[in-house]
Amino acid sequence: MKYALIGCGRISTSHIRAAVHNSLEIAGVCDIVGERMDAVLAKNSLNTDSTIARYHDYERMLKNLKPDLVSIATESGKHAEIAISCINHGCNVIIEKPIAMSLSDADRIIEAAKKMRVKVAVCHQNRFNIAVQKTRKALEAGRFGKLSHGSIHVRWNRNREYYTQAPWRGTWEEDGGCLMNQCIHGIDLLLWMMGDEIESVYGATRRRFHDYLETEDIGMALVQFKNGTLGTIEGTTNVYPKNLEATLCLFGENGTVKIGGTSTNTIEVWNFVDASASENETLIEKTADIYGNGHLHLFADVIDAIVNDRDPYVDAYAGKKALEVILAIYKSQKTGLPVTFPLDDFASTDMIGTF
């Protein structure tokens, strides 16, 4: 299966590694900065492979190479434009989170994919963490019983150096704040576990320590689900001096689970009415970095979805749902009121001037 990558920044190494791991034919890479293409290929020992074409123009690459699968790892504000172009060229697409920066753009991606009959997946790769998968299976088996509530806490650090590496970071047009960039994985997990039909969201955001950014560095919210459960969200990049945790907690009448670690990859609490003593042992998934190993599994799933003509495990609708919650938190901050669902069209750029 012929594969191409658009965008060779920080996360692109995970994409190339996943492509190699899944035996894709890497036909080309694209970035406006040539050194980035060489760097990401070198990290995967591919820099001397003359069969991999380098492009500065993704439209030209799509036309010339006609890849079967493209992953998009550019700045977030470009995701929708590039995704729709790929789809219109007949390519299946893997989009780094977030799927887009507005609900209307997310809908455009979904409609274009339907029209062209291609697959679209969004990189919420933490769904594939061993600890998360084990918890999901317990949920599907009914072991929690009736759910009471759940929470996600993403308590990370991002310093000035991180933001100066790429000027688009921390802008409303191209990135969003800590909720859109860092906490979105946790929000996706919370929705996936608690039930993604939402009644309302009430949130607040602040910019406390990063006064050189446009966007928030802390956000909190209460989510009311239509099934009667409650969810809380905390996302921040203000933790000193480094990443502390990304923790998901689920509370049911017959079970309590806490998944912790730096990227929701460790089961810290596993208590069920029907659990055996041996089952309560701590499970740790070894990961190389905060991104974990999920990209490998996500790519494998998308390849299988293409071959067998089914929906990807993390499809465009899932990407839109996580985006909708974040935009609802932003709108709640702007209005000071709870936001009922479904959310009318809203974009990150509607928050320009907030701080």
N, C-alpha and C positions, 0 to 999 in steps of 0.2 A: 504494500500500500504506500503510495507516494505521499510524502509529508513535507510541509514547509512551516517555518516559524516566522512570525512577524513581531518584531520587538525583541531586543537582545539586552535588556536591563537586568536588574537584580534577580528576578524570579525565573528568567529564561533558562538558566542552568538546569532547573528542575524539569523543564519541558524537554530539553534536549536529552537529558538523562532518561526520562520516561520513554522518549521515542526510540532511543538506542535499546533500552531494556525490552521493549516490545517489538523489536526487529522491524521497525518502519524504515522505509527507504527515504533517508533525509535528502531531499532534492535541492532545497534552498533555504537560505535565511535572509532576513531583510531588516535593515535598520538605517536610519539616516546618518548614523555615525559608524564608519567602517571598522574602527578599532573594537567596537562592541561585538560585532559579528566574529571577528578573529578571537576575541577573548572567550566568548561562550563556547566556541568550537574547541578551543585549546583546553578548556576545563574538562572536556569530554574526549580528549585525545583525537579530535577530528580536524584539527587545523591544517593538516597536510593532505586532507582528502580533496582531491581536485574535482571530484564529481559533485561536490556541494557548491551550488552557485550562490553568489552574494549579490544582493540587490539593495538599492537605496529607495526604489519605488515599488511599493507592494502591488500596485495595479499591473505594472509590467511583469512582475514575478508571476502573478496569477495567470496572466495571459500566456506567458511563455512556457511555464512549467505545468500548468493544469494539474495541481495537486489534488489528491483525493481528500486529504485532511490537512487543515491549517489550524495552528494554535496562535492565539493573539495575546501577547504579553507586553503591550505598549502601555503608556500612561492611560489611566482609566477613561479620561474624557474622549479618547479616540476609539474605544472599544466598539461602540455602536456603528459608527461610520465604516470601520474596517470590516466588522462582522457582516454587515449587509452587502458590502462589495464581494466578500468571499462567497457568501450564499448565492448571490446573483451570478457568480462564475461557476456555480454548481458544486462548491466545496462544502464538505462537512467541517464543522468548526468547534474548537475548544476555546472558550473565552475565559481569560483570567478574571477573577472577581474584581469589581462588581460587573454584572452583565452590561450595565449602562449607567448613566448618571441621571436619567429621567425615566419615568414610567412610560412615556410615549415612545421613547427609543427602545425600551425593552419590548414593548408591543410590536414595534416595527420589525425587530429581529424575529420574534415568534411568527408573525404573519409571513415574512419573507421565507422562513424555513419551511412553513407549510406549503407555500406556493411552489418552491423549488424541490420539495421532498428530500431535504437533507437533514442531517442530525446536528443539533446544537447542544453542547454541554457547557456547564459553567464550573470553574475550578473551586468548588467547595470540597476540597480533597480530604478534609478531616473526617468526613463521613466514613472513610475507609480505614481510619485508625482502628486497630484491634480492639481497644477498650470501648470505642464508640459502637463498633459492630456487635460486640458482646452485649452491650446495654440495649441496643435496638432489638436484638433477638429476644431478650428477656421481656421487653415491652410488647413485642408482637405476640409472645406466648402468653400474655396476660398476667405475668408474675407480679407486676406492681399493683394489680387491682385498680381501683378507682384512683386516678391521679388527683393530688391536691394542688401542687404548684411546682415550679421549676425556676432555675436561675442560671444565668451565664455571667461570669466575671472574667474579663480580659484585662489583666493588670500588667501592662508592659511599659517599656521605656523606649522612647525615641528622642535622641538629642539633636542639637543643631547640625552636627555633622551629617546625620542621616538626611536631613531636609536639604542641605546645601549640595548634596551629591546629585540631586535632580530638582531643578527649579519648579517643576510642575507639582511637586509634593506639597500638600497643605494648602492647595488652592481650590476654590469652589468649582471652578470650571473643569479642572483636570483630575482631581483627586478626592475631594471631600476630606473630612477629618478622621479622627481615630475610630469612629463608628463605621465609616464607610471602608476604610482601608484595613484596620487591624481587627476590629470586633465583628466584622461581617461573618467570619467563619463560625464564631460562637453563636451568633444570632441564627444562622442557618441551622445549626444543631438544635437549638432550643425549639425552633418552629417544627423541625422534623420530628422531635420527640413529643412535644406537647400537643400537636395538632395545629395545622397551619391555617385553619379558619379563624379569623380574628374579628373580635367585636370592636375594640378600640385600643389606642396607644396614647399614653400620656407621658411626655418626656421633657427633659431639660438638658441643655448642654452649656458648657463654659469653655473659655480659653484662659487658662490660669497661668501656665508657665511658658508657653510658646508664643510670645507676643509678636514674633516676626512672621507668623502664619496668618492666613485669612480664617482658618477653620478651627473647630473645637479640638481640645485635647482631653476632654472628659465629657462623657454623656451617660445619662441614666434614664431608665424608662420602666413603666409598668405596662404590661400587655395583658389585656383581658381577652381570653379565647372564647369562642362561641360554645365550646363544650363545658364551660364553667370554670376551667382552670385559670390560674394566674401565673404570669411569668415576669421575672425582673431581669433587667439588662444593666450591666455596668461595663463600660469600656473606657480605657484611659491609656495614655502614653506618658503619664506623669510619675511613674513609679521609680524611685531612686534606689540603687544606681543602675539596675538592669531589669530585664524581664522577670517578673515574679511568678505569674501563673496564668493559665487559661482554664477555668474551672466550670464544669457543668454539673449541676445538682438536680436530681429528680426525686420527688417525694410522693409516694403512693401509700394506700392503706395497708399494703402487704409488702412494701419494699422501699428501700432508700439506697440510692447510688450517688456517689460523688466521683466524677472523673476529673483529675487534676493534671499536674505536670505543667510544663511550659506551653504545651499545645494540645490540651485535652487528650493526652496519650497514656495516662496512668490511672487505673482504678484504685482510688484511695479508700473508698467505703463501698462495700457490697453486702447489703443486709436484706435477706428475703425470708419470709415465713417458711418457705419450702427449701431453703438452702442447706446443703450439707456443710460440715465443718471444713472440708477440703476446698469447697468452692469459695470460701471467704478469703483465700490467699490473695495477696496483692499481685496484680497483673501489670507488668511494665512492658510497653512497646519501645524498643530501642530506636531512636531516630538520630539522624546525623545533625539536624538543625531544627529550627522552629517550624519549618515547612513539612517535616515528617516524610513519610514514604507514600503518602496518598496519591501523588501525581502518577506513580507507576501503575497503581490499580485503576485510577480514573481513566488513564489512556487505554488500558487493557479493556475496560468496560466499553468505552466509546468505539474501539475497533470492533468488538463483538457486536455492538448495536448496529454498526454499519453493515457488517457481514450478514447478520440475521434479521435486519430490517425491523428493529424494535427501538423503543425510546431509551436514551441513556439513563443510567441510574440517577445522575444529577442533571436534569434537563433544564431547558430555558425557563420553564415555569417556576422551578425551584429558585433559579437565580433571580427571577422577578419578585418572588415572595420575600426574599431576604432584603432586596432593594427597597421594596414597598415599606417595610417596617422602619428602615433607617430614614427614608424620606418622611415618614409619618412623625418620627421623633424630631426631625428638623422642623417640620411644619408646626408641631406642638410647641417647640421652643419659640418659634416666630410669633405664634398667636397667643401663647400662654394658656391654651385650651387643649382638652383631649381631642384626638382625631379619630373619627369613626371610619370604619372600613365599608366598602372599598374606598381607597384613597383616590381623590380626583388627581388628575395629572399634576405632578410636582417634580421639580428638578433641583439638583444641588445648587445651581446658579440662582435659584430663588432666594438663597441665603446670603448672597453677596451683601456685604456691609453689616452683617449681624454683629460682629465684634469690633 
